């Protein structure tokens, strides 16, 4: 008879997870090296008890981390996974009802970004003996429906352990998806609170070490040969490099290919870091938030080679970035869904590293012509000069965001990691931040979730520390995003994890304020101002007496406040230098002028403007919108 071990479902799941390993070539690491948990009646006697038991008996099996917000637990897991190139992530356990529902945003973010996160939301009683239990959602048309069913459309894998015996197949299926580059994202195992505590005789083999080998599929010869033929025939080829290059560890292969051929590269937000900023072939971001250099060459390109990109609307500038009527798209992606996107004529389903290796061999002897090479150099030099100007120190009392970015850049180390997610900063960073390390740029822009920054930055720092890497993580965040979710600063203080947080205070929503102007809504509802009862809006001049520096100080962080004035940028540089020299977390507060913008990159984003309006600003915006939309293609391919 096979050997078994008597334990609860929760104990079995925790021990199982502690023995899962990801193998990627010569790299072998724990797939789930730790678990977050916020406990309530749904999981305190299940997952909570199991974590406590192992904390006493085998403390290294599944380390427990304490978060302050369920959504933030998932954000930390995503930041961790990014630093580990999707080989490892963290698990997040939440209680029934509001605890579980609070993870929904995190689930959507993980899946949208193609980054793994394991979610363990507690569920209501499988037996229904206590029905309705506290915090249970009831729908008379479907009594079996629970809050956790909302995870179904947000997850790459979802299942519910209704009986203890189901744990084996569910847990193994969950691990398969977590470690599959083509399928990964949020993986959700719903755990009814009674089942969590039930006894089960677990086969010992279920609890032993198990390896999950990352699939690195080779390109098929036929699709690859067609792609090579198209590239060899190209006069103006252009590469769009996405996050898949980073996750595959294919930076060296990309660099070798472009150095041999001269083909220029534009990056998506997730692809930041695939080449050093000053590499001759790196033209920076492409698309709606891209550089003028990248967008000008993308517009003329006759063959566009996508590598590891999901071609979001920002990357394609809402299908206006690539204007050559005869352009051919070669789209290399490990996921068929992304490889075939936008009607790509030449999809290649393959791992980025393997495909780039094969391309370099098959394109031996091919190089772009000298005129195109000269054009690439001129466009890059022109854009770099614009960035230098944007970074030039001014004497304004309130500096603009570009100047603030330049100041932070000037005192950061090449290996430092910049973390951002939402507002006007992603666009400015995509254009201006000079990335010098493959892991140095982490802007969550697939879901662009306000509130991700601090939690995601903490997760990124955890991921680095797990590898023995103590480089600094610099979180840049606007006051709008900070107010959405800042609780994980307490987590950083509790664990002594160092973060550098730079809060740019502009008293409102800078990005949406600018967008509001372009669509004719005149920044309505985007300022943080006292309510004007006569006008019935928040458009007045009286800013709110909010002190976010005091808020951060109350959490226990070191706080440096930059006073408005002619020396603000110099003071900011000194503050960042001091923060880097410190062993603890530092919060730097600086005021900015949200009406000072980064250089225009000639990108566009499709945000429909009302066809009919009584407002003159909206009427004009509609005309501008129609002029831009005239360049929009129905398909890229």
C-alpha positions, -999 to +999 in steps of 0.1 A: +000+000+000+013+035-009+026+055+020+003+084+031+004+113+055-026+124+075-031+162+074-057+188+065-063+201+030-046+234+039-016+216+054-013+194+023-015+224-001+011+244+018+035+215+020+029+207-017+037+243-027+069+242-006+083+214-028+077+229-063+107+239-083+110+258-116+139+248-139+150+270-167+181+257-183+208+258-156+186+278-132+166+259-106+146+278-080+115+275-058+084+283-077+065+296-047+091+306-021+067+323+002+031+332+010+012+363+020-019+360+041-045+382+057-066+360+079-103+360+087-130+334+096-126+319+061-089+309+064-076+315+099-083+278+108-072+266+074-043+282+056-035+303+086-032+273+109-011+254+083+013+283+079+016+286+117+023+249+120+050+249+094+065+281+109+070+260+140+081+227+125+097+236+092+101+274+090+120+274+057+093+254+039+068+282+033+078+316+048+049+338+057+048+375+048+023+399+064+007+424+040-018+452+048-041+449+018-052+419-002-048+437-036-013+447-026-004+411-018-009+402-055+009+433-066+039+423-046+038+388-062+038+404-096+067+426-088+086+396-075+078+376-106+091+403-129+124+404-112+126+366-115+117+366-152+085+346-144+103+317-129+090+323-094+062+342-077+045+344-043+011+330-031-016+352-016-042+338+008-073+358+017-105+353+037-141+349+025-160+378+009-144+412+010-109+398+015-112+376-016-129+404-036-101+428-028-077+406-048-097+409-080-078+439-092-045+421-086-057+391-105-066+412-135-033+430-133-013+397-132-032+382-161-030+413-183+008+415-177+013+378-184+030+375-150+024+346-126+006+350-092-010+323-071-043+333-054-058+313-026-091+330-018-113+313+008-148+304-001-181+297+017-189+263+031-190+235+006-215+217+028-237+248+031-244+237+067-237+273+078-256+291+050-255+320+045-222+325+064-210+359+074-199+379+042-215+354+018-228+367-014-263+353-022-279+351-056-313+335-057-309+325-093-277+306-086-272+295-050-238+280-058-224+313-070-199+330-047-177+361-047-148+339-060-166+332-093-156+367-102-121+354-105-130+332-135-127+358-163-096+373-145-076+341-142-056+319-165-067+290-143-096+287-119-109+259-098-126+252-065-116+224-041-151+212-033-139+179-019-105+171-003-097+145-030-098+172-057-067+189-043-043+167-062-055+174-097-062+210-090-029+218-074-009+201-103-030+219-129-024+252-112+014+246-112+013+237-149-002+271-158+019+291-134+051+278-151+039+279-187+052+310-205+023+310-230-004+306-204+008+322-172-011+349-152-033+348-122-039+312-110-068+309-086-076+280-063-108+288-043-108+271-009-141+266+009-135+273+046-148+239+058-128+219+032-096+238+042-098+222+077-109+187+066-087+156+071-071+139+041-047+110+038-022+124+013+001+102-008+037+109+001+047+113-036+023+143-038+044+160-012+079+153-027+100+177-047+086+182-082+103+201-111+085+222-137+107+229-167+101+261-186+091+254-222+113+272-247+097+262-280+119+264-311+105+281-342+091+258-369+113+259-400+086+269-424+073+300-406+109+310-397+121+307-434+092+329-445+101+355-419+138+354-429+129+359-465+107+389-457+135+405-435+162+399-462+139+417-487+134+447-464+148+481-470+137+495-436+132+468-411+122+477-375+121+456-344+094+460-317+108+444-285+085+435-257+085+419-223+090+384-238+126+393-245+132+400-208+113+370-195+132+347-219+165+362-210+171+370-246+188+404-243+222+391-255+206+374-285+187+406-295+219+427-291+239+402-312+213+402-339+209+440-342+247+446-341+251+421-370+223+435-391+219+471-380+182+468-375+168+494-351+147+486-320+118+503-304+105+489-271+072+485-254+068+495-218+075+458-207+105+457-231+124+485-214+159+472-207+163+449-236+191+471-248+211+498-229+197+532-237+228+543-255+231+513-277+232+526-314+202+505-324+180+514-294+156+542-303+137+539-271+100+535-266+076+531-295+040+540-299+017+564-281+043+571-253+073+565-276+102+586-287+102+608-318+131+587-332+114+553-328+080+566-341+094+582-372+112+551-382+083+528-372+060+549-395+082+542-425+092+506-418+085+480-445+090+450-422+081+451-386+095+423-364+077+420-331+095+399-305+077+391-273+052+419-275+014+416-272+010+448-293-012+468-270-029+500-283-001+521-268+026+501-286+007+504-319-004+540-312-039+527-317-029+513-350-014+545-364+023+539-356+031+519-388+021+539-418+038+521-447+009+507-468+030+477-478+043+469-443+047+432-435+046+420-399+067+392-385+054+385-351+075+362-328+057+351-296+056+321-273+018+325-272-001+318-304-028+343-293-002+371-294+017+358-324-014+360-346-027+393-332-037+422-355-038+399-386+000+394-386+010+379-420+040+360-406+034+347-371+062+327-356+053+307-324+085+304-305+104+314-274+121+348-279+156+336-271+154+305-294+139+325-322+164+353-321+192+327-320+179+311-352+173+344-369+209+355-363+221+323-380+197+325-409+203+363-414+241+359-416+254+384-441+223+406-441+227+442-431+207+474-436+219+498-462+242+528-452+216+554-458+191+537-434+219+533-409+228+570-411+191+579-406+189+557-375+220+575-360+206+610-368+172+603-354+187+588-322+211+618-318+182+642-323+161+626-297+189+623-272+195+660-275+158+667-268+160+646-237+192+664-226+172+697-229+143+683-210+166+674-182+183+708-181+181+723-146+157+753-144+152+779-117+114+773-115+099+772-081+079+742-093+099+720-117+082+699-143+081+661-142+108+657-170+133+677-150+124+657-119+130+624-138+164+638-151+174+646-115+166+612-102+184+596-132+215+616-126+221+602-091+208+567-096+231+537-102+230+518-136+216+488-119+188+506-099+153+496-107+126+522-114+091+512-106+059+529-119+025+521-132-001+549-138-007+585-145+016+607-166+048+591-153+047+560-175+046+581-206+074+604-195+095+575-183+090+556-215+104+585-234+130+598-209+143+572-186+177+560-198+176+523-189+210+507-182+202+473-169+178+445-182+159+446-150+162+483-144+128+494-158+096+480-143+066+501-154+034+481-151+015+495-181-006+465-193-032+472-166-017+506-156-031+502-121-031+532-098-018+520-065+005+494-079+037+513-075+046+509-038+033+473-035+049+463-068+081+480-058+082+462-026+076+429-044+104+438-068+128+444-039+118+411-023+125+394-056+160+409-058+168+402-022+158+365-027+186+364-053+211+381-030+208+413-050+207+445-029+204+471-057+181+500-049+144+500-060+132+535-067+094+540-068+081+571-084+045+579-077+021+608-081-002+619-053-032+604-070-018+569-071-003+572-037-037+580-022-051+548-039-028+524-021+001+533+002-004+508+030+026+486+021+049+512+033+041+497+067+051+463+054+084+476+043+091+492+077+080+460+095+104+438+076+132+464+072+130+462+034+145+493+019+126+513-007+131+548-021+098+564-028+096+597-046+062+613-044+055+639-071+028+662-057+008+680-083-025+682-065-046+661-089-045+636-118-019+650-141-022+624-169-060+624-170-060+662-167-039+665-198-060+639-216-091+657-205-078+689-222-072+670-255-107+656-256-123+690-247-133+683-211-110+710-198-096+691-168-130+687-152-128+666-121-090+661-123-078+687-098-077+681-060-095+712-049-120+722-022-156+718-033-172+750-047-208+748-036-218+777-059-202+762-091-209+726-078-175+714-089-138+711-078-124+735-103-114+763-079-080+776-069-080+765-033-058+733-030-065+708-002-045+711+030-032+675+026+002+666+040+013+633+024+048+637+038+033+637+073+014+606+063+045+587+052+063+599+084+035+584+105+043+550+089+078+552+103+098+561+071+126+586+069+110+616+051+128+643+031+107+672+019+119+693-010+107+729-006+096+748-037+122+772-050+150+777-074+171+749-058+144+723-058+161+701-084+195+703-067+178+695-034+161+665-050+194+651-062+209+654-028+178+637-013+181+607-036+218+604-029+211+605+008+183+579+004+207+556-015+232+559+012+207+550+039+200+515+051+163+521+056+133+532+035+131+569+025+102+589+013+110+620-007+083+646-013+085+672-041+060+695-056+058+698-094+040+718-121+017+693-140+015+716-170+052+711-180+053+682-204+079+659-218+090+663-255+064+652-280+071+617-294+045+621-322+024+592-309-014+591-306-039+572-284-075+566-295-098+581-269-132+589-286-145+624-285-183+631-284-197+636-319-221+662-305-214+689-279-224+724-269-188+730-256-165+748-280-135+729-266-152+696-272-162+706-307-126+715-316-113+683-300-137+663-322-122+678-353-087+671-341-097+635-332-111+629-367-079+642-383-058+617-362-082+588-368-078+592-405-044+575-401-058+546-382-056+511-399-083+485-395-055+458-391-018+461-387-010+430-408 
